[in-house]
Amino acid sequence: MKVLNWIIALCGAWELGDIVLPFVIGFDKVQAFVWNHIIVGMILVLAGARAARTGNARTARTLDWIAAVAGGWLVIAPFLLGTPEIAAGL
């Protein structure tokens, strides 16, 4: 289970990597979209790493649920926050 939690933390680091998005053409117009990725990425990194490092099964289970809710939010967020429109190749 610890390996899965480290994978969650790595996926969170990927989402947190969206910190560079404001520098991409067009993404600076949709701040909610960018901040959503940054915040959810931090939640996933913290929850995944903490769950992987804890010896308490109850704490790990709670953190896994937090990561699952954050992942679910990533699925529905584009429909609620909107997505940026950028031109390909610019």
A tleap script that builds the chain and sets N, CA, C and O, in Angstrom:
source leaprc.protein.ff14SB
mol = sequence {
  NMET LYS VAL LEU ASN TRP ILE ILE ALA LEU
  CYS GLY ALA TRP GLU LEU GLY ASP ILE VAL
  LEU PRO PHE VAL ILE GLY PHE ASP LYS VAL
  GLN ALA PHE VAL TRP ASN HIE ILE ILE VAL
  GLY MET ILE LEU VAL LEU ALA GLY ALA ARG
  ALA ALA ARG THR GLY ASN ALA ARG THR ALA
  ARG THR LEU ASP TRP ILE ALA ALA VAL ALA
  GLY GLY TRP LEU VAL ILE ALA PRO PHE LEU
  LEU GLY THR PRO GLU ILE ALA ALA GLY CLEU
}
set mol.1.N position { 0.822 -1.190 0.000 }
set mol.1.CA position { 0.000 0.000 0.000 }
set mol.1.C position { 0.873 1.263 0.000 }
set mol.1.O position { 0.474 2.307 -0.517 }
set mol.2.N position { 2.056 1.149 0.583 }
set mol.2.CA position { 2.927 2.321 0.634 }
set mol.2.C position { 3.370 2.755 -0.763 }
set mol.2.O position { 3.540 3.947 -1.023 }
set mol.3.N position { 3.557 1.785 -1.661 }
set mol.3.CA position { 3.961 2.114 -3.029 }
set mol.3.C position { 2.857 2.922 -3.698 }
set mol.3.O position { 3.134 3.910 -4.378 }
set mol.4.N position { 1.617 2.510 -3.511 }
set mol.4.CA position { 0.488 3.239 -4.087 }
set mol.4.C position { 0.426 4.668 -3.551 }
set mol.4.O position { 0.131 5.600 -4.299 }
set mol.5.N position { 0.699 4.840 -2.279 }
set mol.5.CA position { 0.689 6.189 -1.701 }
set mol.5.C position { 1.815 7.051 -2.262 }
set mol.5.O position { 1.635 8.254 -2.449 }
set mol.6.N position { 2.967 6.457 -2.532 }
set mol.6.CA position { 4.047 7.220 -3.160 }
set mol.6.C position { 3.678 7.598 -4.590 }
set mol.6.O position { 4.063 8.665 -5.068 }
set mol.7.N position { 2.937 6.735 -5.272 }
set mol.7.CA position { 2.462 7.059 -6.622 }
set mol.7.C position { 1.486 8.229 -6.560 }
set mol.7.O position { 1.507 9.107 -7.422 }
set mol.8.N position { 0.628 8.238 -5.535 }
set mol.8.CA position { -0.293 9.373 -5.340 }
set mol.8.C position { 0.511 10.653 -5.145 }
set mol.8.O position { 0.180 11.690 -5.719 }
set mol.9.N position { 1.563 10.580 -4.338 }
set mol.9.CA position { 2.401 11.758 -4.101 }
set mol.9.C position { 3.072 12.223 -5.393 }
set mol.9.O position { 3.178 13.426 -5.631 }
set mol.10.N position { 3.524 11.295 -6.225 }
set mol.10.CA position { 4.135 11.670 -7.505 }
set mol.10.C position { 3.122 12.310 -8.446 }
set mol.10.O position { 3.441 13.270 -9.148 }
set mol.11.N position { 1.904 11.782 -8.460 }
set mol.11.CA position { 0.855 12.405 -9.283 }
set mol.11.C position { 0.548 13.815 -8.785 }
set mol.11.O position { 0.286 14.719 -9.578 }
set mol.12.N position { 0.582 13.992 -7.486 }
set mol.12.CA position { 0.398 15.326 -6.926 }
set mol.12.C position { 1.513 16.269 -7.325 }
set mol.12.O position { 1.274 17.450 -7.580 }
set mol.13.N position { 2.743 15.746 -7.380 }
set mol.13.CA position { 3.868 16.576 -7.819 }
set mol.13.C position { 3.683 16.982 -9.275 }
set mol.13.O position { 4.057 18.088 -9.664 }
set mol.14.N position { 3.115 16.105 -10.073 }
set mol.14.CA position { 2.829 16.415 -11.472 }
set mol.14.C position { 1.815 17.553 -11.540 }
set mol.14.O position { 2.006 18.509 -12.292 }
set mol.15.N position { 0.756 17.458 -10.770 }
set mol.15.CA position { -0.249 18.526 -10.733 }
set mol.15.C position { 0.354 19.822 -10.200 }
set mol.15.O position { 0.076 20.901 -10.724 }
set mol.16.N position { 1.161 19.717 -9.181 }
set mol.16.CA position { 1.810 20.889 -8.600 }
set mol.16.C position { 2.752 21.529 -9.603 }
set mol.16.O position { 3.033 22.724 -9.511 }
set mol.17.N position { 3.243 20.756 -10.556 }
set mol.17.CA position { 4.108 21.273 -11.606 }
set mol.17.C position { 3.422 22.302 -12.480 }
set mol.17.O position { 4.072 22.992 -13.265 }
set mol.18.N position { 2.113 22.407 -12.345 }
set mol.18.CA position { 1.365 23.399 -13.117 }
set mol.18.C position { 1.636 24.820 -12.641 }
set mol.18.O position { 0.995 25.763 -13.104 }
set mol.19.N position { 2.568 24.977 -11.731 }
set mol.19.CA position { 2.974 26.304 -11.284 }
set mol.19.C position { 3.529 27.106 -12.454 }
set mol.19.O position { 3.494 28.336 -12.421 }
set mol.20.N position { 4.041 26.438 -13.490 }
set mol.20.CA position { 4.595 27.127 -14.651 }
set mol.20.C position { 3.517 27.546 -15.646 }
set mol.20.O position { 3.810 28.280 -16.590 }
set mol.21.N position { 2.280 27.098 -15.456 }
set mol.21.CA position { 1.216 27.412 -16.413 }
set mol.21.C position { 0.972 28.898 -16.644 }
set mol.21.O position { 0.661 29.273 -17.774 }
set mol.22.N position { 1.092 29.763 -15.647 }
set mol.22.CA position { 0.862 31.177 -15.939 }
set mol.22.C position { 1.811 31.743 -16.989 }
set mol.22.O position { 1.530 32.783 -17.585 }
set mol.23.N position { 2.927 31.068 -17.215 }
set mol.23.CA position { 3.884 31.550 -18.191 }
set mol.23.C position { 3.592 31.031 -19.599 }
set mol.23.O position { 4.214 31.466 -20.568 }
set mol.24.N position { 2.641 30.095 -19.705 }
set mol.24.CA position { 2.234 29.565 -21.001 }
set mol.24.C position { 1.190 30.518 -21.591 }
set mol.24.O position { 0.330 31.019 -20.867 }
set mol.25.N position { 1.261 30.760 -22.861 }
set mol.25.CA position { 0.349 31.704 -23.510 }
set mol.25.C position { -1.094 31.284 -23.290 }
set mol.25.O position { -1.473 30.152 -23.591 }
set mol.26.N position { -1.891 32.196 -22.767 }
set mol.26.CA position { -3.319 31.974 -22.607 }
set mol.26.C position { -3.746 31.453 -21.249 }
set mol.26.O position { -4.900 31.645 -20.865 }
set mol.27.N position { -2.864 30.804 -20.511 }
set mol.27.CA position { -3.267 30.247 -19.232 }
set mol.27.C position { -3.389 31.312 -18.153 }
set mol.27.O position { -4.058 31.084 -17.146 }
set mol.28.N position { -2.773 32.446 -18.332 }
set mol.28.CA position { -2.855 33.488 -17.319 }
set mol.28.C position { -4.246 34.086 -17.226 }
set mol.28.O position { -4.552 34.786 -16.261 }
set mol.29.N position { -5.100 33.822 -18.217 }
set mol.29.CA position { -6.457 34.361 -18.209 }
set mol.29.C position { -7.396 33.542 -17.340 }
set mol.29.O position { -8.473 34.026 -16.994 }
set mol.30.N position { -7.034 32.339 -16.979 }
set mol.30.CA position { -7.898 31.463 -16.192 }
set mol.30.C position { -7.190 31.131 -14.884 }
set mol.30.O position { -6.669 30.030 -14.710 }
set mol.31.N position { -7.177 32.081 -13.981 }
set mol.31.CA position { -6.466 31.903 -12.724 }
set mol.31.C position { -7.058 30.797 -11.856 }
set mol.31.O position { -6.316 30.074 -11.191 }
set mol.32.N position { -8.378 30.654 -11.852 }
set mol.32.CA position { -8.999 29.614 -11.036 }
set mol.32.C position { -8.519 28.234 -11.471 }
set mol.32.O position { -8.277 27.367 -10.631 }
set mol.33.N position { -8.382 28.029 -12.770 }
set mol.33.CA position { -7.917 26.755 -13.310 }
set mol.33.C position { -6.492 26.452 -12.838 }
set mol.33.O position { -6.198 25.331 -12.421 }
set mol.34.N position { -5.625 27.437 -12.905 }
set mol.34.CA position { -4.225 27.269 -12.501 }
set mol.34.C position { -4.126 27.028 -11.007 }
set mol.34.O position { -3.450 26.095 -10.574 }
set mol.35.N position { -4.794 27.861 -10.211 }
set mol.35.CA position { -4.736 27.701 -8.763 }
set mol.35.C position { -5.336 26.382 -8.319 }
set mol.35.O position { -4.882 25.798 -7.335 }
set mol.36.N position { -6.345 25.905 -9.023 }
set mol.36.CA position { -6.931 24.606 -8.701 }
set mol.36.C position { -5.883 23.507 -8.821 }
set mol.36.O position { -5.781 22.649 -7.943 }
set mol.37.N position { -5.108 23.524 -9.893 }
set mol.37.CA position { -4.074 22.503 -10.083 }
set mol.37.C position { -2.988 22.600 -9.021 }
set mol.37.O position { -2.505 21.578 -8.532 }
set mol.38.N position { -2.609 23.793 -8.669 }
set mol.38.CA position { -1.561 23.971 -7.669 }
set mol.38.C position { -2.020 23.478 -6.301 }
set mol.38.O position { -1.289 22.753 -5.627 }
set mol.39.N position { -3.214 23.861 -5.891 }
set mol.39.CA position { -3.720 23.479 -4.568 }
set mol.39.C position { -3.981 21.975 -4.480 }
set mol.39.O position { -3.594 21.333 -3.504 }
set mol.40.N position { -4.633 21.417 -5.493 }
set mol.40.CA position { -4.901 19.979 -5.471 }
set mol.40.C position { -3.593 19.192 -5.536 }
set mol.40.O position { -3.471 18.144 -4.901 }
set mol.41.N position { -2.629 19.680 -6.287 }
set mol.41.CA position { -1.319 19.031 -6.329 }
set mol.41.C position { -0.664 18.991 -4.961 }
set mol.41.O position { -0.101 17.968 -4.571 }
set mol.42.N position { -0.731 20.091 -4.230 }
set mol.42.CA position { -0.162 20.119 -2.881 }
set mol.42.C position { -0.893 19.146 -1.962 }
set mol.42.O position { -0.264 18.450 -1.164 }
set mol.43.N position { -2.222 19.096 -2.073 }
set mol.43.CA position { -2.997 18.168 -1.247 }
set mol.43.C position { -2.588 16.731 -1.543 }
set mol.43.O position { -2.403 15.940 -0.619 }
set mol.44.N position { -2.446 16.384 -2.817 }
set mol.44.CA position { -2.075 15.016 -3.182 }
set mol.44.C position { -0.665 14.662 -2.723 }
set mol.44.O position { -0.428 13.551 -2.249 }
set mol.45.N position { 0.266 15.595 -2.859 }
set mol.45.CA position { 1.633 15.335 -2.402 }
set mol.45.C position { 1.660 15.110 -0.894 }
set mol.45.O position { 2.262 14.150 -0.414 }
set mol.46.N position { 1.013 15.988 -0.160 }
set mol.46.CA position { 1.020 15.874 1.303 }
set mol.46.C position { 0.284 14.625 1.777 }
set mol.46.O position { 0.785 13.910 2.645 }
set mol.47.N position { -0.883 14.355 1.227 }
set mol.47.CA position { -1.658 13.192 1.651 }
set mol.47.C position { -0.951 11.893 1.272 }
set mol.47.O position { -0.877 10.969 2.083 }
set mol.48.N position { -0.436 11.815 0.054 }
set mol.48.CA position { 0.237 10.596 -0.381 }
set mol.48.C position { 1.508 10.311 0.394 }
set mol.48.O position { 1.739 9.178 0.818 }
set mol.49.N position { 2.327 11.325 0.582 }
set mol.49.CA position { 3.588 11.132 1.300 }
set mol.49.C position { 3.341 10.813 2.770 }
set mol.49.O position { 4.006 9.949 3.343 }
set mol.50.N position { 2.396 11.501 3.372 }
set mol.50.CA position { 2.097 11.245 4.791 }
set mol.50.C position { 1.512 9.844 4.985 }
set mol.50.O position { 1.855 9.155 5.945 }
set mol.51.N position { 0.632 9.426 4.074 }
set mol.51.CA position { 0.049 8.088 4.171 }
set mol.51.C position { 1.115 7.016 3.978 }
set mol.51.O position { 1.059 5.963 4.612 }
set mol.52.N position { 2.078 7.277 3.111 }
set mol.52.CA position { 3.143 6.305 2.874 }
set mol.52.C position { 4.091 6.198 4.059 }
set mol.52.O position { 4.675 5.141 4.295 }
set mol.53.N position { 4.245 7.271 4.794 }
set mol.53.CA position { 5.210 7.291 5.892 }
set mol.53.C position { 4.620 6.912 7.240 }
set mol.53.O position { 5.367 6.636 8.179 }
set mol.54.N position { 3.299 6.892 7.357 }
set mol.54.CA position { 2.694 6.593 8.651 }
set mol.54.C position { 2.614 5.088 8.880 }
set mol.54.O position { 2.517 4.306 7.934 }
set mol.55.N position { 2.655 4.706 10.120 }
set mol.55.CA position { 2.493 3.303 10.485 }
set mol.55.C position { 1.082 3.010 10.958 }
set mol.55.O position { 0.722 1.856 11.193 }
set mol.56.N position { 0.282 4.061 11.097 }
set mol.56.CA position { -1.084 3.935 11.581 }
set mol.56.C position { -2.022 3.704 10.392 }
set mol.56.O position { -2.145 4.557 9.513 }
set mol.57.N position { -2.679 2.544 10.378 }
set mol.57.CA position { -3.551 2.192 9.250 }
set mol.57.C position { -4.752 3.130 9.152 }
set mol.57.O position { -5.195 3.445 8.048 }
set mol.58.N position { -5.282 3.577 10.276 }
set mol.58.CA position { -6.439 4.478 10.260 }
set mol.58.C position { -6.077 5.829 9.645 }
set mol.58.O position { -6.843 6.383 8.857 }
set mol.59.N position { -4.917 6.351 10.005 }
set mol.59.CA position { -4.457 7.617 9.433 }
set mol.59.C position { -4.228 7.468 7.935 }
set mol.59.O position { -4.608 8.344 7.158 }
set mol.60.N position { -3.613 6.369 7.527 }
set mol.60.CA position { -3.355 6.129 6.097 }
set mol.60.C position { -4.671 6.035 5.331 }
set mol.60.O position { -4.785 6.574 4.230 }
set mol.61.N position { -5.658 5.360 5.898 }
set mol.61.CA position { -6.957 5.223 5.240 }
set mol.61.C position { -7.635 6.578 5.083 }
set mol.61.O position { -8.213 6.868 4.035 }
set mol.62.N position { -7.568 7.405 6.118 }
set mol.62.CA position { -8.156 8.754 6.053 }
set mol.62.C position { -7.469 9.588 4.977 }
set mol.62.O position { -8.135 10.270 4.199 }
set mol.63.N position { -6.156 9.536 4.930 }
set mol.63.CA position { -5.411 10.294 3.928 }
set mol.63.C position { -5.683 9.771 2.522 }
set mol.63.O position { -5.696 10.546 1.566 }
set mol.64.N position { -5.899 8.473 2.388 }
set mol.64.CA position { -6.262 7.914 1.083 }
set mol.64.C position { -7.620 8.436 0.625 }
set mol.64.O position { -7.815 8.714 -0.558 }
set mol.65.N position { -8.553 8.567 1.556 }
set mol.65.CA position { -9.868 9.136 1.202 }
set mol.65.C position { -9.739 10.599 0.791 }
set mol.65.O position { -10.411 11.053 -0.135 }
set mol.66.N position { -8.878 11.329 1.483 }
set mol.66.CA position { -8.645 12.735 1.111 }
set mol.66.C position { -8.082 12.803 -0.302 }
set mol.66.O position { -8.496 13.647 -1.098 }
set mol.67.N position { -7.139 11.920 -0.618 }
set mol.67.CA position { -6.565 11.881 -1.973 }
set mol.67.C position { -7.619 11.488 -3.006 }
set mol.67.O position { -7.622 12.015 -4.119 }
set mol.68.N position { -8.508 10.572 -2.647 }
set mol.68.CA position { -9.565 10.157 -3.575 }
set mol.68.C position { -10.530 11.300 -3.861 }
set mol.68.O position { -10.947 11.491 -5.003 }
set mol.69.N position { -10.886 12.056 -2.834 }
set mol.69.CA position { -11.773 13.211 -3.027 }
set mol.69.C position { -11.087 14.273 -3.880 }
set mol.69.O position { -11.715 14.869 -4.755 }
set mol.70.N position { -9.808 14.510 -3.629 }
set mol.70.CA position { -9.058 15.481 -4.440 }
set mol.70.C position { -8.988 15.027 -5.895 }
set mol.70.O position { -9.107 15.847 -6.805 }
set mol.71.N position { -8.795 13.732 -6.121 }
set mol.71.CA position { -8.786 13.208 -7.486 }
set mol.71.C position { -10.135 13.347 -8.159 }
set mol.71.O position { -10.213 13.677 -9.342 }
set mol.72.N position { -11.198 13.097 -7.410 }
set mol.72.CA position { -12.541 13.292 -7.947 }
set mol.72.C position { -12.801 14.738 -8.310 }
set mol.72.O position { -13.440 15.035 -9.320 }
set mol.73.N position { -12.303 15.628 -7.483 }
set mol.73.CA position { -12.444 17.054 -7.769 }
set mol.73.C position { -11.739 17.411 -9.073 }
set mol.73.O position { -12.246 18.223 -9.847 }
set mol.74.N position { -10.572 16.812 -9.326 }
set mol.74.CA position { -9.852 17.085 -10.572 }
set mol.74.C position { -10.658 16.666 -11.799 }
set mol.74.O position { -10.503 17.247 -12.873 }
set mol.75.N position { -11.509 15.669 -11.645 }
set mol.75.CA position { -12.332 15.212 -12.760 }
set mol.75.C position { -13.460 16.208 -13.048 }
set mol.75.O position { -13.739 16.499 -14.211 }
set mol.76.N position { -14.110 16.732 -12.004 }
set mol.76.CA position { -15.268 17.616 -12.221 }
set mol.76.C position { -14.909 19.093 -12.288 }
set mol.76.O position { -15.718 19.891 -12.762 }
set mol.77.N position { -13.737 19.479 -11.834 }
set mol.77.CA position { -13.353 20.893 -11.796 }
set mol.77.C position { -13.383 21.596 -13.149 }
set mol.77.O position { -13.851 22.733 -13.213 }
set mol.78.N position { -12.911 20.982 -14.236 }
set mol.78.CA position { -12.951 21.695 -15.520 }
set mol.78.C position { -14.365 22.084 -15.948 }
set mol.78.O position { -14.559 23.097 -16.621 }
set mol.79.N position { -15.344 21.282 -15.559 }
set mol.79.CA position { -16.725 21.599 -15.911 }
set mol.79.C position { -17.262 22.765 -15.086 }
set mol.79.O position { -18.120 23.516 -15.550 }
set mol.80.N position { -16.758 22.914 -13.872 }
set mol.80.CA position { -17.220 23.988 -12.995 }
set mol.80.C position { -16.405 25.269 -13.136 }
set mol.80.O position { -16.951 26.371 -13.083 }
set mol.81.N position { -15.096 25.116 -13.316 }
set mol.81.CA position { -14.212 26.291 -13.384 }
set mol.81.C position { -13.968 26.760 -14.811 }
set mol.81.O position { -13.555 27.900 -15.026 }
set mol.82.N position { -14.217 25.900 -15.778 }
set mol.82.CA position { -13.911 26.237 -17.170 }
set mol.82.C position { -12.464 25.899 -17.470 }
set mol.82.O position { -11.632 25.796 -16.568 }
set mol.83.N position { -12.182 25.731 -18.738 }
set mol.83.CA position { -10.817 25.448 -19.165 }
set mol.83.C position { -10.332 26.551 -20.077 }
set mol.83.O position { -11.127 27.148 -20.803 }
set mol.84.N position { -9.057 26.828 -20.052 }
set mol.84.CA position { -8.526 27.892 -20.908 }
set mol.84.C position { -8.517 27.474 -22.361 }
set mol.84.O position { -8.330 26.302 -22.688 }
set mol.85.N position { -8.721 28.446 -23.226 }
set mol.85.CA position { -8.625 28.189 -24.650 }
set mol.85.C position { -7.318 28.788 -25.146 }
set mol.85.O position { -7.130 30.004 -25.114 }
set mol.86.N position { -6.418 27.927 -25.605 }
set mol.86.CA position { -5.150 28.395 -26.141 }
set mol.86.C position { -5.013 27.867 -27.560 }
set mol.86.O position { -5.533 26.804 -27.900 }
set mol.87.N position { -4.321 28.609 -28.356 }
set mol.87.CA position { -4.110 28.217 -29.751 }
set mol.87.C position { -2.892 27.283 -29.802 }
set mol.87.O position { -1.847 27.572 -29.220 }
set mol.88.N position { -3.050 26.192 -30.490 }
set mol.88.CA position { -1.944 25.242 -30.607 }
set mol.88.C position { -0.844 25.836 -31.481 }
set mol.88.O position { -1.111 26.495 -32.485 }
set mol.89.N position { 0.375 25.590 -31.079 }
set mol.89.CA position { 1.527 26.016 -31.870 }
set mol.89.C position { 1.934 27.470 -31.657 }
set mol.89.O position { 2.827 27.957 -32.350 }
set mol.90.N position { 1.313 28.167 -30.732 }
set mol.90.CA position { 1.710 29.556 -30.472 }
set mol.90.C position { 2.691 29.634 -29.359 }
set mol.90.O position { 3.135 30.725 -29.003 }
savepdb mol mol.pdb
quit
